[in-house]
Amino acid sequence: MLLRIDITQKSRNVLDLIREFAKTGNVYFNSTYKLYQFNIYKIDGLKKFISLIKDEVVVKKEELDKFSRCVEIVSKKGHLKKEGLEEIQKIKIMFRSRN
């Protein structure tokens, strides 16, 4: 699983502040799109980041809840079972059809 925040700025300062606050993740420069990205790849890092922002998110709360559910399934190794994988696929479909 991956959480990526893209900020289309020449400066990486904001992403460095997010990384320092969350104490997880890495900041990379994407030379193709000429922007900086904040990435979290580890399940523990994703859980920590979600717990930090869950009460602060207003606009995308529903999406955060769905993503959080996927992280929970993977952290419990539910994605290795048919039921868990199907639930993640349903959530993925909901993300794609949100517009």
C-alpha positions as YAML, in Angstrom:
chain: A
units: angstrom
residues:
- id: 1
  name: MET
  ca: [0.00, 0.00, 0.00]
- id: 2
  name: LEU
  ca: [1.14, 3.51, -0.67]
- id: 3
  name: LEU
  ca: [0.00, 6.89, 0.49]
- id: 4
  name: ARG
  ca: [1.31, 9.68, -1.68]
- id: 5
  name: ILE
  ca: [0.69, 13.40, -1.31]
- id: 6
  name: ASP
  ca: [1.62, 15.45, -4.36]
- id: 7
  name: ILE
  ca: [2.29, 19.14, -4.02]
- id: 8
  name: THR
  ca: [3.07, 20.98, -7.21]
- id: 9
  name: GLN
  ca: [5.58, 23.41, -5.78]
- id: 10
  name: LYS
  ca: [9.25, 23.93, -6.42]
- id: 11
  name: SER
  ca: [9.92, 23.82, -2.69]
- id: 12
  name: ARG
  ca: [9.77, 20.68, -0.59]
- id: 13
  name: ASN
  ca: [9.45, 22.59, 2.72]
- id: 14
  name: VAL
  ca: [5.78, 21.74, 3.34]
- id: 15
  name: LEU
  ca: [6.34, 18.04, 2.70]
- id: 16
  name: ASP
  ca: [9.38, 18.01, 4.99]
- id: 17
  name: LEU
  ca: [7.22, 19.54, 7.74]
- id: 18
  name: ILE
  ca: [4.56, 16.85, 7.22]
- id: 19
  name: ARG
  ca: [7.23, 14.13, 7.37]
- id: 20
  name: GLU
  ca: [8.74, 15.60, 10.53]
- id: 21
  name: PHE
  ca: [5.31, 15.94, 12.17]
- id: 22
  name: ALA
  ca: [4.25, 12.40, 11.26]
- id: 23
  name: LYS
  ca: [7.69, 10.93, 11.96]
- id: 24
  name: THR
  ca: [7.18, 8.61, 8.99]
- id: 25
  name: GLY
  ca: [7.51, 8.62, 5.21]
- id: 26
  name: ASN
  ca: [9.96, 10.07, 2.71]
- id: 27
  name: VAL
  ca: [10.05, 13.04, 0.37]
- id: 28
  name: TYR
  ca: [11.07, 12.53, -3.26]
- id: 29
  name: PHE
  ca: [11.40, 14.74, -6.30]
- id: 30
  name: ASN
  ca: [9.51, 13.42, -9.33]
- id: 31
  name: SER
  ca: [11.54, 14.72, -12.26]
- id: 32
  name: THR
  ca: [8.90, 13.65, -14.80]
- id: 33
  name: TYR
  ca: [6.20, 15.86, -13.30]
- id: 34
  name: LYS
  ca: [8.59, 18.33, -11.65]
- id: 35
  name: LEU
  ca: [6.99, 18.11, -8.22]
- id: 36
  name: TYR
  ca: [7.78, 16.80, -4.79]
- id: 37
  name: GLN
  ca: [6.00, 13.79, -3.33]
- id: 38
  name: PHE
  ca: [5.55, 12.59, 0.23]
- id: 39
  name: ASN
  ca: [5.31, 8.78, 0.30]
- id: 40
  name: ILE
  ca: [4.52, 6.29, 3.04]
- id: 41
  name: TYR
  ca: [5.01, 2.63, 2.11]
- id: 42
  name: LYS
  ca: [5.01, 0.78, 5.43]
- id: 43
  name: ILE
  ca: [1.74, -0.34, 7.04]
- id: 44
  name: ASP
  ca: [2.83, 0.94, 10.47]
- id: 45
  name: GLY
  ca: [3.61, 4.34, 8.95]
- id: 46
  name: LEU
  ca: [0.24, 4.44, 7.19]
- id: 47
  name: LYS
  ca: [-1.60, 3.58, 10.41]
- id: 48
  name: LYS
  ca: [0.33, 6.25, 12.31]
- id: 49
  name: PHE
  ca: [-0.35, 8.91, 9.67]
- id: 50
  name: ILE
  ca: [-4.07, 8.06, 9.55]
- id: 51
  name: SER
  ca: [-4.33, 8.30, 13.34]
- id: 52
  name: LEU
  ca: [-2.67, 11.73, 13.23]
- id: 53
  name: ILE
  ca: [-5.02, 13.22, 10.63]
- id: 54
  name: LYS
  ca: [-8.31, 11.35, 11.09]
- id: 55
  name: ASP
  ca: [-9.88, 14.00, 13.32]
- id: 56
  name: GLU
  ca: [-8.54, 16.87, 11.21]
- id: 57
  name: VAL
  ca: [-9.77, 15.78, 7.79]
- id: 58
  name: VAL
  ca: [-13.06, 17.38, 6.79]
- id: 59
  name: VAL
  ca: [-13.48, 17.38, 3.02]
- id: 60
  name: LYS
  ca: [-12.23, 13.87, 2.24]
- id: 61
  name: LYS
  ca: [-13.29, 12.07, 5.44]
- id: 62
  name: GLU
  ca: [-15.17, 9.37, 3.55]
- id: 63
  name: GLU
  ca: [-12.14, 8.60, 1.37]
- id: 64
  name: LEU
  ca: [-9.86, 8.52, 4.42]
- id: 65
  name: ASP
  ca: [-12.22, 6.06, 6.11]
- id: 66
  name: LYS
  ca: [-12.13, 3.79, 3.04]
- id: 67
  name: PHE
  ca: [-8.35, 3.98, 2.82]
- id: 68
  name: SER
  ca: [-8.07, 3.34, 6.55]
- id: 69
  name: ARG
  ca: [-10.21, 0.21, 6.14]
- id: 70
  name: CYS
  ca: [-7.85, -1.06, 3.41]
- id: 71
  name: VAL
  ca: [-4.83, -0.45, 5.66]
- id: 72
  name: GLU
  ca: [-6.58, -2.36, 8.45]
- id: 73
  name: ILE
  ca: [-7.30, -5.32, 6.16]
- id: 74
  name: VAL
  ca: [-3.70, -5.48, 4.94]
- id: 75
  name: SER
  ca: [-2.22, -5.06, 8.43]
- id: 76
  name: LYS
  ca: [-4.21, -8.09, 9.59]
- id: 77
  name: LYS
  ca: [-3.14, -10.02, 6.47]
- id: 78
  name: GLY
  ca: [-6.76, -10.11, 5.32]
- id: 79
  name: HIS
  ca: [-5.68, -9.31, 1.76]
- id: 80
  name: LEU
  ca: [-4.27, -12.84, 1.59]
- id: 81
  name: LYS
  ca: [-7.79, -14.26, 1.86]
- id: 82
  name: LYS
  ca: [-10.43, -14.11, -0.83]
- id: 83
  name: GLU
  ca: [-12.88, -12.11, 1.34]
- id: 84
  name: GLY
  ca: [-10.33, -9.47, 2.28]
- id: 85
  name: LEU
  ca: [-9.15, -9.07, -1.29]
- id: 86
  name: GLU
  ca: [-12.74, -8.73, -2.50]
- id: 87
  name: GLU
  ca: [-13.43, -6.03, 0.09]
- id: 88
  name: ILE
  ca: [-10.35, -4.08, -1.01]
- id: 89
  name: GLN
  ca: [-11.47, -4.39, -4.64]
- id: 90
  name: LYS
  ca: [-14.93, -3.04, -3.74]
- id: 91
  name: ILE
  ca: [-13.34, -0.08, -1.97]
- id: 92
  name: LYS
  ca: [-11.10, 0.51, -4.99]
- id: 93
  name: ILE
  ca: [-14.16, 0.58, -7.25]
- id: 94
  name: MET
  ca: [-15.84, 3.10, -4.91]
- id: 95
  name: PHE
  ca: [-12.75, 5.35, -5.17]
- id: 96
  name: ARG
  ca: [-12.84, 5.24, -8.96]
- id: 97
  name: SER
  ca: [-16.57, 6.01, -9.17]
- id: 98
  name: ARG
  ca: [-16.62, 8.85, -6.63]
- id: 99
  name: ASN
  ca: [-17.09, 11.55, -9.28]
...
